[in-house]
C-alpha cells in the first residue's frame, strides 16, 4: 500500500470509530495514528533483516506515543488503538482486520513459551481497556474481550469473554461486528452470586418445611 493511501485509510478508520473527532486535522494529533504509521515502517525494516533499526524506531515511537508495537508483529488493515497509552503488542502477535484495542491492552507472552509466544487475533475484534491476552492463544473472528479480562485460552469465533481468568459468556447468539463497544457486557460474577442466592432461598424453604413436619410429628407423639 502506498504511503498516501495508508494515511487516508487510517484517517477514515479513526474518524469512523471515534465520535469525539470533529475534523480530519485532529487525526494527526492521535498517538494511534503515529504509532501504526511508524510500525509499518519498522515492520518493513524488520522483514528486511534490519532488526536493530526496526527496534530503535519502535522504541522511539513507544516513548513518544505510549504505544509499544514490536516491529515483528503482523497487523492487518483497520487497526484502531483508542486512548492507547500502555498498549503493548508482542513480537509474534498477529492481528487481523478491523480490530479495536483500548487503553492498557497487552498482547503479550507468558515467559514460558518459545517460537510463537504471543496471541493471534482474528478480524472484527474489540479488546476492552486493561485486558490482557497472554501466550500463543487464538481469538476467533467477531469476538469481544471485556475490560480488565485476562485471557489465557483460545476463544472461539463470535464469543464474548469477561473475567479473570477470562470466560466465554456469549457465543453465536448475538451479532458482534456492528456493535463493538466495551460496556454492554454480561457480569458472570454477579450471575453466580444471584444463582447462589436463589439456591440458598430454595434450601431455606425446604428446611422450613422439614422443620414443620418434624414439629408436627413431635406433637402427635
C-alpha positions in Angstrom: 0.0 0.0 0.0 1.3 3.4 -0.9 2.1 5.9 1.8 -0.7 8.4 0.9 -3.2 5.6 0.6 -2.3 4.3 4.0 -2.7 7.7 5.6 -6.1 8.1 4.0 -7.1 4.7 5.3 -6.0 5.4 8.8 -7.8 8.7 8.8 -11.0 7.0 7.8 -10.7 4.3 10.5 -10.1 6.9 13.3 -12.9 9.2 12.1 -15.3 6.2 11.8 -14.6 4.8 15.3 -14.0 7.8 17.5 -17.1 10.0 17.9 -15.0 12.7 19.6 -13.2 13.7 16.5 -14.5 16.8 14.7 -12.1 17.3 11.8 -9.6 15.4 9.7 -6.8 17.5 11.1 -7.4 16.0 14.5 -6.2 12.7 13.2 -2.7 13.9 13.2 -2.9 14.5 17.0 -3.8 10.9 17.7 -1.0 8.7 19.2 -2.6 5.7 17.5 -2.1 7.2 14.0 1.6 7.8 14.5 2.2 4.5 16.3 0.7 2.5 13.5 2.3 4.7 10.8 5.8 4.1 12.4 5.0 0.4 13.0 4.5 0.0 9.2 7.9 1.5 8.5 9.6 -0.5 11.3 7.9 -3.7 10.1 9.4 -3.3 6.6 12.8 -2.9 8.1 12.3 -5.9 10.3 11.3 -8.1 7.3 14.5 -7.0 5.5 16.6 -8.1 8.5 17.4 -4.6 9.8 16.4 -5.7 13.3 18.3 -3.0 15.3 17.0 -0.1 13.1 13.5 -1.5 13.4 13.7 -1.8 17.2 15.2 1.6 17.5 12.3 3.1 15.6 9.7 1.2 17.5 11.2 2.2 20.9 11.4 5.8 19.9 7.8 5.7 18.9 6.8 4.0 22.1 8.4 6.8 24.1 6.5 9.4 22.1 3.1 7.7 21.9 2.9 5.4 24.9 2.1 2.6 22.5 4.6 -0.2 22.1 4.3 -2.3 18.9 7.1 -4.8 18.2 8.2 -4.5 14.6 7.9 -8.2 14.2 4.2 -8.2 14.9 1.9 -8.9 11.9 -1.0 -6.4 11.7 -3.8 -6.3 9.2 -5.8 -3.3 8.0 -8.1 -1.1 10.1 -6.4 -1.4 13.5 -7.6 1.3 15.8 -6.0 1.9 19.2 -8.2 4.3 21.2 -6.5 6.2 24.1 -3.6 3.9 23.6 -1.2 4.6 26.4 0.1 1.4 27.9 -0.8 -0.8 24.9 1.8 -3.5 24.2 1.8 -5.8 21.2 4.5 -8.5 21.2 6.9 -9.7 18.5 4.9 -12.8 17.3 1.5 -11.3 17.8 -0.8 -11.5 14.8 -3.8 -9.1 14.3 -6.5 -9.4 11.6 -8.6 -6.7 10.1 -10.9 -4.2 11.8 -9.6 -4.7 15.3 -10.0 -2.1 18.1 -7.8 -2.0 21.2 -8.4 0.2 24.1 -6.0 1.7 26.7 -3.7 -0.7 28.5 -4.3 -3.7 26.4 -1.5 -6.2 26.3 -1.0 -8.9 23.7 1.9 -10.5 25.5 3.7 -13.7 26.3 3.7 -15.9 29.4 7.5 -16.0 29.6 7.4 -19.8 29.3 7.0 -20.3 25.5 9.4 -20.5 22.6 8.7 -19.6 19.0 5.1 -18.3 18.7 4.8 -16.6 22.1 2.1 -14.1 21.5 -1.6 -14.1 20.7 -3.3 -14.4 17.3 -6.4 -12.2 16.9 -8.8 -12.7 14.0 -10.9 -9.9 12.4 -13.7 -7.7 13.8 -12.5 -7.9 17.4 -12.8 -5.4 20.3 -10.5 -5.7 23.3 -11.6 -3.6 26.2 -9.4 -1.3 28.4 -6.8 -3.1 30.5 -7.5 -6.5 29.1 -4.5 -8.9 28.9 -4.3 -11.7 26.3 -1.2 -13.8 27.0 0.6 -16.6 25.3 0.1 -18.2 21.9 -3.7 -18.3 22.1 -6.1 -17.6 19.3 -9.0 -15.3 19.4 -11.6 -16.1 16.7 -13.3 -13.6 14.5 -16.1 -11.3 15.8 -15.2 -11.5 19.4 -15.3 -9.1 22.3 -12.9 -9.2 25.2 -14.3 -7.3 28.2 -12.3 -4.6 30.0 -9.9 -5.9 32.6 -10.2 -9.5 31.4 -7.2 -11.9 31.4 -7.4 -14.4 28.5 -5.1 -17.4 28.7 -7.0 -19.9 26.5 -8.3 -20.0 22.9 -11.6 -18.2 22.3 -13.9 -19.5 19.5 -15.4 -17.1 17.0 -18.5 -15.0 17.8 -17.8 -15.0 21.5 -17.8 -12.5 24.4 -15.2 -13.0 27.1 -15.1 -11.4 30.6 -13.4 -12.0 33.9 -10.1 -13.2 35.5 -9.3 -15.7 34.1 -11.4 -14.9 31.0 -14.5 -17.0 30.4 -16.7 -17.2 27.4 -20.1 -15.9 28.3 -21.8 -15.4 24.9 -21.3 -17.4 21.8 -23.0 -17.4 18.4 -26.3 -15.9 19.7 -25.5 -12.3 19.2 -24.0 -10.2 16.4 -20.7 -8.7 17.4 -19.4 -7.0 14.2 -21.7 -4.0 14.2 -21.9 -3.4 17.9 -18.3 -3.1 19.1 -18.3 -1.5 22.5 -16.8 -2.3 25.9 -19.7 -1.6 28.3 -22.7 -3.8 27.2 -21.2 -7.0 28.5 -22.6 -9.6 30.9 -21.3 -9.9 34.5 -20.6 -13.6 35.2 -19.6 -13.0 38.9 -22.9 -11.3 39.6 -24.8 -14.0 37.8 -23.1 -16.6 40.0 -24.0 -14.6 43.1 -27.6 -14.4 42.1 -27.7 -18.2 41.4 -26.2 -18.9 44.9 -28.8 -16.5 46.4 -31.6 -18.4 44.6 -30.3 -21.8 45.7 -29.9 -20.6 49.3 -33.5 -19.3 49.3 -34.7 -22.7 48.0 -32.8 -24.6 50.6 -34.2 -22.4 53.4 -37.8 -23.1 52.2 -37.1 -26.9 52.2 -35.5 -26.7 55.6 -38.5 -24.8 56.9 -40.9 -27.5 55.5 -38.9 -30.3 57.1 -38.8 -28.5 60.5 -42.6 -28.1 60.3 -43.1 -31.8 59.6 -40.7 -32.8 62.5 -42.6 -30.4 64.8 -46.0 -31.9 63.8 -44.7 -35.5 64.4 -43.4 -34.4 67.8 -46.8 -33.0 68.7 -48.6 -36.2 67.6 -46.4 -38.3 69.9 
